[in-house]
């Protein structure tokens, strides 16, 4: 059933091929001489083997090859060569293998033989329609006219491209002719009622996107390019993969849609445009390829493809890797998601045994044999001569012919078995064992097969479940394959991992040590827009750029970034921890307080004890000289009370030093408030005594009795009782307690006494300030009185110092933190107490020690007479 390739288009094409080879050295032995070319022009495009029932197939075995990006040849829009695609031809061999295996099976279609016929077409749309009409009518010239022949096909196997579905599927659907597709699953075909006669053999590919994104996450590739073939499936994949990448914070560096069957060549300028988006190199590119995409132009991959790039693709893309003249090195290390399926027993033996003598009508096999086994062609009969003896396809390296059954071939295998099982069920139900198949005498028509194909489900010889119902199909499981090309030309596909969406965890499994990476990568490559921030830095997004492009900013004080991945926000350390200088880790804070062991604590404690000792010395001196006029002046008992209260003031500062406890916290405030109230009220009593003694002229008997009875001394218990009441209320409502200050000093937790009620604290302090202000005012009024034994000026100056210390204390106290606040309070206590001690008693001690005779009783009387006169 030979026939010549019709039309002037093919003859002109072939002759142009010969001219191109002569001019540019493009060698193809089959077309290198006119005699061989004539044999090629007579090659059949249809191969047929008779049987009781026939299954047909439509395969695109030939492709136009365009020379592009060559150093001597400018890119051409005209086809240059016509080439047989070995990877597609494997589908034909699988098609024949499955039919022969079923014919040998006594349990499936027993006593009935299956025949086959397959058609090939040039890669254009009208050739597809022509093949469909030949399939339906049985002849070439008159469309829609049935030519009687021994048997007509009952089903046809095709690809799944949208173009083929529109042209072939629509036509076959008009006749309700069963069409089984062996390509990838296309959801748009299953959802379109126009293709009700079409059955897809492949499982769903919805988990392919999840698998590829999982691979990106595994290797931390966040800056990825997309190269996708145009079409229904390509657009759907683009939408799904971009959504999944956005959910996982993976950025799309670029999207390149291609409209040709074989991936087009990128020029150097295009490489710079695509691989250096926003100044960041793209090292990983996802290719989604639809082998059944049919267009008017095919580009052959040349030598200028992008190098140093990791390609991640689906199994449909072969990149012409089986092509004899293809340079695989730029695609070395490619990772391919291939649908998982079990090995079909006997297929390797079939491949090893097949040869042109076993299938003499298959001119495609003859052509393939001639190209690879050094055959010659007879001048008259166009038969092969002088081939390598006992040659076998199994001898060919994988770059010439891959013996491993591809995904499409496996689906072809299942499609043949699906038709066989449907026929078996139909014949069993009808009780027929050997139906006739000659034209009008056919017992049943092809459209009757739909009833049995619609819900067909069976286990194939490899042990896999095959389901034709699209609603019951499950997502495919994937083997992740890696192309090895070392040594050069090895071109092995090695399984390095797997992906399954059917498990809840560990969906992706990778053996990273088995992966051979692309040229230029000695270790696992990385592809990011911005390098991950170091520990201690957070991501700061760049305005107008994608989330994967960012700057790194040092974390604020007491915040860390301790994740190896870039963090968007720094993490604040807990209160009991602090960040190290590099903002990498939170360290445990040390507990501290104003201790006696500290230098500051030692200085303050030593000062307090020194002043206490000095006060005791002064008191001893006053007691020793208690009968002298200088001691008796201004009420000797008040001087004793003041010295004792000042000693307690100095000693109460020690309560603020050392580790706080509940007792010390309570005693700090109450002792401070009461002893200072006693001291200030004593100064007030002394001041009032001076005023009464010198300001009241001609005192009445009652006034004299007040002075003699010591009534001013009552000021001390009254004022102290008021302060004691305030402290009692404070302690009863909200007493001081132990607290921690984790923020005042970096790296430390300071144990402090919390004052409880700040209102009560300021009431105590305010009352003390009020007494000091009254004492200062009274002393200021008495400053000009005669100064013989008169300490009014010293009292005024002492209260001025006292008030100055505590007025200064308030703002400094509130601006201090931690131990400095406690130290400030101790310093204020010591300074104010020392001011009273020095201003009031230093002059008296000087007189007692160095000028006691001058201020004797006789000297005082003389001065008094002078003052009265």
HELIX and SHEET records of a PDB file:
HELIX    1   1 UNK A    8  UNK A   24  1                                  17    
HELIX    2   2 UNK A   29  UNK A   31  5                                   3    
HELIX    3   3 UNK A   34  UNK A   41  1                                   8    
HELIX    4   4 UNK A   86  UNK A  103  1                                  18    
HELIX    5   5 UNK A  125  UNK A  137  1                                  13    
HELIX    6   6 UNK A  162  UNK A  164  1                                   3    
HELIX    7   7 UNK A  165  UNK A  169  3                                   5    
HELIX    8   8 UNK A  170  UNK A  174  1                                   5    
HELIX    9   9 UNK A  187  UNK A  190  1                                   4    
HELIX   10  10 UNK A  193  UNK A  195  5                                   3    
HELIX   11  11 UNK A  207  UNK A  218  1                                  12    
HELIX   12  12 UNK A  232  UNK A  247  1                                  16    
HELIX   13  13 UNK A  268  UNK A  275  1                                   8    
HELIX   14  14 UNK A  329  UNK A  331  5                                   3    
HELIX   15  15 UNK A  347  UNK A  353  1                                   7    
HELIX   16  16 UNK A  363  UNK A  372  1                                  10    
HELIX   17  17 UNK A  393  UNK A  395  5                                   3    
HELIX   18  18 UNK A  407  UNK A  430  1                                  24    
HELIX   19  19 UNK A  439  UNK A  441  5                                   3    
HELIX   20  20 UNK A  446  UNK A  449  5                                   4    
HELIX   21  21 UNK A  450  UNK A  453  1                                   4    
HELIX   22  22 UNK A  470  UNK A  472  5                                   3    
HELIX   23  23 UNK A  512  UNK A  514  5                                   3    
HELIX   24  24 UNK A  599  UNK A  624  1                                  26    
HELIX   25  25 UNK A  629  UNK A  632  1                                   4    
HELIX   26  26 UNK A  636  UNK A  652  1                                  17    
HELIX   27  27 UNK A  653  UNK A  656  5                                   4    
HELIX   28  28 UNK A  662  UNK A  695  1                                  34    
HELIX   29  29 UNK A  701  UNK A  709  1                                   9    
HELIX   30  30 UNK A  711  UNK A  713  5                                   3    
HELIX   31  31 UNK A  714  UNK A  733  1                                  20    
HELIX   32  32 UNK A  758  UNK A  781  1                                  24    
HELIX   33  33 UNK A  792  UNK A  815  1                                  24    
HELIX   34  34 UNK A  819  UNK A  850  1                                  32    
HELIX   35  35 UNK A  857  UNK A  868  1                                  12    
SHEET    1   A 6 UNK A  46  UNK A  49  0                                        
SHEET    2   A 6 UNK A 114  UNK A 120 -1                                        
SHEET    3   A 6 UNK A  53  UNK A  59  1                                        
SHEET    4   A 6 UNK A 153  UNK A 158  1                                        
SHEET    5   A 6 UNK A 179  UNK A 181  1                                        
SHEET    6   A 6 UNK A 198  UNK A 200  1                                        
SHEET    1   B 2 UNK A  62  UNK A  65  0                                        
SHEET    2   B 2 UNK A  81  UNK A  84 -1                                        
SHEET    1   C 8 UNK A 251  UNK A 258  0                                        
SHEET    2   C 8 UNK A 223  UNK A 229  1                                        
SHEET    3   C 8 UNK A 284  UNK A 288  1                                        
SHEET    4   C 8 UNK A 310  UNK A 314  1                                        
SHEET    5   C 8 UNK A 335  UNK A 339  1                                        
SHEET    6   C 8 UNK A 478  UNK A 484 -1                                        
SHEET    7   C 8 UNK A 492  UNK A 499 -1                                        
SHEET    8   C 8 UNK A 508  UNK A 510 -1                                        
SHEET    1   D 2 UNK A 276  UNK A 277  0                                        
SHEET    2   D 2 UNK A 280  UNK A 281 -1                                        
SHEET    1   E 2 UNK A 376  UNK A 377  0                                        
SHEET    2   E 2 UNK A 384  UNK A 385 -1                                        
SHEET    1   F 2 UNK A 457  UNK A 459  0                                        
SHEET    2   F 2 UNK A 465  UNK A 467 -1                                        
SHEET    1   G 2 UNK A 537  UNK A 541  0                                        
SHEET    2   G 2 UNK A 550  UNK A 554 -1                                        
SHEET    1   H 2 UNK A 559  UNK A 560  0                                        
SHEET    2   H 2 UNK A 571  UNK A 572 -1                                        
SHEET    1   I 2 UNK A 577  UNK A 579  0                                        
SHEET    2   I 2 UNK A 586  UNK A 588 -1                                        
SHEET    1   J 3 UNK A 590  UNK A 592  0                                        
SHEET    2   J 3 UNK A 748  UNK A 754  1                                        
SHEET    3   J 3 UNK A 737  UNK A 741 -1                                        
END                                                                             
